Amino acid sequence: MVVRLTFRPELATATEQARFLMGCFGAQAVLCGTIIATARFTPTTFLVFGLVGSVPFFAFNIWFWLIEPVLNTWMLLDLAGNIGILATGLWGWRLSKRELLIPSY
């Protein structure tokens, strides 16, 4: 179903390789969620997570949607998610730096 919804019709063949790759994306999402749930986020953690968790995927989205069109417009949802990761990482970085400056009583 993911292959059918995200790839251009002429490339949407649910081969064993395609199912394997989609499974890898799912495993990556589970790993990412587990790290988010268990990590102690410092300002550096927020910044690195926001940048590393989004910038390489912007390149992926741009390349495979515009330059070498393999993906269809549904993959813009992935781009929106990457923007959300970047924005959340930068927002968390800013807030956690501010929290370090404010003494707690």
Secondary structure, 3 states (H helix, E strand, C coil): CHHHHHECHHHCCCCHHHHHHHHHHHHHHHHHHHHHHHCCCCHHHHHHHHHHCCHHHHHHHHHHHHHCCCECHHHHHHHHHHHHHHHHHHHHHHHHHHHHHCCCC
